[in-house]
């Protein structure tokens, strides 16, 4: 069984895959495969300026047809193969994953799977929070372990301008409260863009101090080709930490797990913690253990990849579970991605010419 033409051949790739007794496969840079991010829909009800700008994703934009999307059974099969290769965490993303009808049923299917160690995989979900108030309890009951909510401002006018659909911030805050009440740990993601919402850093930090929620600030990234990214619009994480520290003293925390994307800081007064994700100014490619599965079944080994590996063709072409597991090992075994590390060595022209898929397509 071979993979799609744009992928490496199975025979050549298998030579590069090195299995570990308990953690599965290593890539060409000896990074394990521990996380699979699964995009369950390419649709979103927001048009955030840094992700799905309206001028590109407008009324006439052609989203995938229903038959093109992976079914829940197909996602379950691919997830099982990923777990057999060492994956421990499954994250559901989109688009907006809560737009996928019956997503709780998918969660229940995934919660019944087991890792190499025989444990339930950690199941997380990233959402814009718009439907979380009505979905939180069902997600928790189905097996979601925690949720991450995107929130880029507490100022309602600015929040509406950034999501570009006039969605009020109070409804996202209600969703965060509902998740807490359902017993779901909550992380909050804020993408900071200079000149747009960099004035919101302190108000966000102050609002979520003492709530038990972990607020994470993310450097504005050059994902895809539609968000008009410019290095001048990146607010470095060091600047964010310094700004918060001057108001609410911070001290560093050790990472909770190898390959963690966020650097952690806690408030000295015990009011909780924040995180910063420095994918532009302090790349973490060297410990990246994440693969991404697109809505219609292409596996991407880097957020900045230009092409993926067609697993849907394998699944619908009659591949056995063993063949699917071996193919995943083949793909990961030759992985050598490290775009964020080499970004600074590329000229603006080379960065612009490099083909990259949109964040909305593979879920960030």
C-alpha positions in Angstrom: 0.0 0.0 0.0 1.4 3.4 -1.0 0.4 6.9 -0.1 -0.7 9.7 -2.4 1.6 10.8 -5.2 2.6 14.0 -3.5 3.8 12.1 -0.4 7.0 10.1 0.1 6.9 6.5 -1.1 6.2 4.1 1.7 9.2 2.0 1.0 11.7 4.9 1.1 10.0 6.4 4.1 9.9 3.2 6.2 13.7 3.1 6.3 13.6 6.4 8.1 11.0 5.5 10.8 12.6 4.5 14.1 10.2 2.9 16.6 10.6 3.4 20.3 9.3 0.9 22.8 6.6 3.1 24.5 6.5 6.4 22.5 6.1 5.2 19.0 8.0 6.7 16.0 10.7 9.4 15.7 11.2 11.7 12.8 14.4 12.5 11.0 15.3 15.0 13.8 14.4 12.4 16.5 11.2 14.1 17.5 8.3 11.8 18.6 4.7 12.0 17.4 2.7 12.8 20.5 -0.1 15.2 19.3 -2.6 15.0 16.5 -4.7 18.1 15.7 -7.9 17.2 13.8 -9.8 19.8 11.8 -13.4 18.6 11.7 -14.7 21.4 9.5 -13.3 24.1 7.2 -16.2 26.4 8.0 -16.2 29.2 10.6 -18.9 31.7 11.7 -16.2 34.3 12.4 -14.0 36.2 9.8 -11.1 37.1 12.0 -8.7 39.4 10.2 -5.6 37.3 11.0 -7.2 33.9 10.0 -10.2 34.1 7.6 -10.4 37.6 6.3 -13.7 38.4 4.7 -12.1 39.7 1.5 -10.9 36.2 0.8 -13.5 34.0 2.7 -16.5 35.9 1.4 -20.0 34.8 0.3 -18.7 33.2 -2.8 -15.9 31.2 -1.2 -16.1 27.5 -2.0 -16.0 25.5 1.1 -15.7 21.7 1.0 -18.8 19.6 0.2 -20.1 17.2 2.8 -18.9 14.1 1.0 -15.4 15.5 0.9 -15.1 15.7 4.7 -13.8 12.7 6.7 -16.7 10.9 8.4 -16.5 10.3 12.1 -15.6 6.7 11.5 -12.8 7.7 9.2 -11.4 10.2 11.8 -11.7 7.4 14.4 -9.6 5.0 12.2 -6.9 7.5 11.5 -6.8 8.5 15.2 -6.4 4.9 16.2 -3.5 4.6 13.8 -1.9 7.7 15.2 -2.3 6.4 18.8 -0.5 3.2 17.7 2.4 5.4 16.6 2.7 7.2 20.0 0.1 9.9 19.9 -1.2 10.8 23.4 -3.3 13.9 22.7 -6.1 14.5 20.2 -7.2 18.1 19.6 -10.3 18.9 17.6 -10.1 22.2 15.7 -11.6 23.8 12.5 -12.6 26.2 11.2 -14.9 26.2 14.2 -15.3 22.6 15.4 -18.6 23.3 17.2 -20.2 23.9 13.8 -19.8 20.2 12.9 -23.1 18.5 13.6 -22.8 15.8 16.2 -19.3 16.6 17.2 -20.0 15.1 20.7 -20.5 11.8 19.0 -17.0 12.0 17.5 -15.6 12.9 21.0 -17.2 9.8 22.4 -15.7 7.6 19.7 -12.2 9.1 20.3 -12.6 8.8 24.1 -13.0 5.0 23.7 -9.6 4.6 22.0 -6.4 3.9 23.9 -2.8 5.0 23.7 0.2 2.7 23.6 0.2 2.7 27.4 -3.5 1.7 27.5 -4.7 5.1 28.7 -7.6 7.2 27.3 -6.1 9.8 25.0 -6.2 13.4 26.2 -9.0 15.1 24.2 -8.9 18.9 23.8 -11.0 21.2 21.7 -10.1 24.7 20.3 -13.1 27.0 19.7 -14.0 30.6 19.2 -16.5 30.1 22.0 -19.6 31.2 20.1 -21.5 28.0 20.8 -19.7 26.9 23.9 -22.4 28.0 26.3 -24.8 25.4 24.9 -22.3 22.7 24.1 -20.0 22.7 27.2 -21.9 20.1 29.3 -22.3 17.7 26.3 -18.6 18.0 25.4 -17.6 17.2 29.0 -20.0 14.2 29.2 -18.6 12.8 25.9 -15.0 12.9 27.0 -13.4 16.3 26.3 -10.7 16.9 28.9 -10.2 20.7 28.3 -11.1 23.5 26.0 -9.1 26.4 24.5 -11.1 29.5 23.6 -9.8 32.2 21.3 -10.4 35.7 22.7 -8.5 38.7 21.3 -10.1 41.6 23.2 -12.5 42.4 26.0 -13.5 45.7 24.4 -16.7 44.8 22.6 -16.3 47.2 19.7 -12.8 46.0 19.0 -13.8 42.3 19.4 -16.6 42.8 16.9 -14.2 44.5 14.5 -11.7 41.7 14.8 -14.2 38.8 14.3 -15.8 40.9 11.6 -19.3 39.4 12.1 -20.4 41.7 14.9 -20.3 38.9 17.5 -20.4 40.3 21.0 -17.6 39.4 23.4 -20.1 38.8 26.3 -21.4 35.6 24.5 -17.8 34.2 24.4 -17.3 35.1 28.1 -20.6 33.3 28.8 -19.2 30.2 27.0 -16.1 30.3 29.1 -18.2 30.4 32.2 -20.3 27.5 31.0 -17.1 25.4 30.4 -15.9 26.2 33.9 -19.3 25.2 35.3 -19.2 22.0 33.4 -15.9 21.1 35.0 -13.7 21.7 31.9 -10.3 23.4 32.4 -10.1 26.4 30.1 -7.1 27.9 28.3 -7.5 31.2 26.5 -5.6 32.2 23.3 -5.0 35.8 22.3 -3.3 36.5 19.0 -1.6 39.9 19.4 -1.2 42.1 16.4 0.6 45.4 16.7 -1.6 48.4 16.0 -4.8 46.3 16.4 -5.2 44.7 19.8 -1.7 45.2 21.5 -3.4 47.7 23.8 -5.6 44.9 25.2 -2.7 42.9 26.9 -3.0 44.3 30.4 -6.8 44.4 30.5 -6.9 40.7 29.4 -4.3 39.8 32.0 -6.2 41.7 34.8 -9.6 40.2 33.8 -8.5 36.6 33.9 -6.1 36.8 36.9 -7.5 34.7 39.7 -10.1 32.9 37.6 -8.1 29.6 37.3 -8.0 30.1 33.5 -4.6 30.1 31.7 -4.3 33.1 29.3 -1.8 32.6 26.5 -0.5 35.3 24.2 0.4 34.2 20.7 2.8 36.1 18.4 1.0 37.0 15.1 2.3 34.3 12.6 2.8 34.2 8.8 0.5 31.2 8.3 -1.0 30.9 4.8 -1.0 33.8 2.3 -4.3 35.6 3.0 -3.7 37.5 6.3 -1.3 40.1 4.9 1.4 39.2 7.6 4.2 41.6 8.2 7.0 41.2 10.7 6.4 44.8 11.8 3.0 43.7 13.2 4.5 41.1 15.5 4.6 41.9 19.2 7.5 39.9 20.6 6.6 37.7 23.6 9.4 39.3 25.6 7.6 42.6 25.2 4.3 41.1 26.3 5.9 39.5 29.4 7.7 42.7 30.3 4.5 44.7 30.1 2.5 42.4 32.3 5.4 42.0 34.8 5.6 45.8 35.3 2.0 45.7 36.5 1.7 42.2 37.9 5.1 40.7 38.8 5.8 37.4 37.2 8.2 34.5 37.7 9.0 31.7 35.2 7.5 28.2 35.5 8.9 25.0 34.2 7.2 23.4 31.2 4.5 20.8 32.0 5.5 18.4 29.2 8.3 18.0 26.6 7.4 19.9 23.4 5.1 22.3 25.1 4.6 25.3 22.8 4.0 28.0 25.5 6.6 29.4 27.9 4.8 29.6 31.3 4.9 32.4 33.8 3.0 32.7 37.1 2.0 35.7 39.1 4.2 36.1 42.2 1.1 36.8 44.3 -0.4 33.4 43.4 -3.2 34.7 41.1 -2.5 32.1 38.5 -0.4 31.9 35.3 0.0 33.1 31.8 1.8 31.7 28.8 3.4 33.1 25.7 3.8 31.3 22.4 6.8 32.7 20.5 6.7 31.0 17.2 8.3 34.0 15.4 10.9 35.3 17.9 11.8 32.1 19.7 11.0 29.1 17.5 10.3 25.7 19.1 10.7 23.5 16.1 13.3 21.4 17.8 10.7 19.9 20.1 7.7 19.9 17.9 5.7 16.7 18.2 2.5 17.7 16.4 0.9 16.5 13.2 -2.3 18.0 11.7 -5.1 16.3 9.9 -7.2 18.5 7.6 -10.9 18.3 7.2 -10.8 16.1 4.1 -8.0 13.8 5.4 -4.6 15.2 4.4 -1.9 14.8 7.0 0.4 17.8 7.5 3.6 17.5 9.5 4.1 21.3 9.9 1.8 24.3 10.4 3.7 25.9 7.6 3.7 23.0 5.2 2.8 23.5 1.5 1.3 20.0 0.9 -0.1 17.1 2.8 -0.4 13.3 2.6 -3.7 12.0 1.4 -5.0 9.6 4.1 -8.6 9.8 2.9 -7.6 8.0 -0.3 -6.1 5.2 1.7 -9.1 4.9 4.0 -11.6 4.9 1.2 -9.4 2.7 -0.9 -9.6 -0.2 1.4 -6.4 0.1 3.5 -6.3 -2.1 6.6 -5.7 -0.6 10.0 -2.2 -2.1 9.9 -1.4 -0.4 6.6 -2.8 2.9 7.8 -0.6 2.6 10.9 2.5 1.8 8.9 1.8 4.7 6.5 1.7 7.2 9.3 5.0 5.8 10.6 6.5 6.2 7.1 5.4 9.8 6.9 6.6 10.8 10.3 9.8 8.9 9.9 11.1 11.2 7.2 9.7 14.4 8.6 12.4 17.2 8.7 10.2 20.3 9.0 11.6 23.4 10.9 10.2 26.4 9.1 10.0 28.7 12.1 13.7 28.1 12.8 14.7 29.1 9.2 12.2 31.9 8.8 14.7 34.6 9.8 17.2 33.4 7.2 14.6 33.9 4.4 14.3 37.2 2.6 10.8 38.7 2.5 10.6 37.7 -1.1 11.3 34.1 -0.4 8.9 34.1 2.5 6.2 35.5 0.3 6.9 33.0 -2.5 6.8 30.0 -0.2 3.5 28.1 -0.7 1.7 27.6 2.7 -1.7 26.4 3.6 -4.1 28.6 5.5 -4.4 28.2 9.3 -8.2 27.9 8.9 -7.6 24.8 6.7 -5.6 22.8 9.3 -6.7 24.3 12.5 -3.6 26.1 13.8 
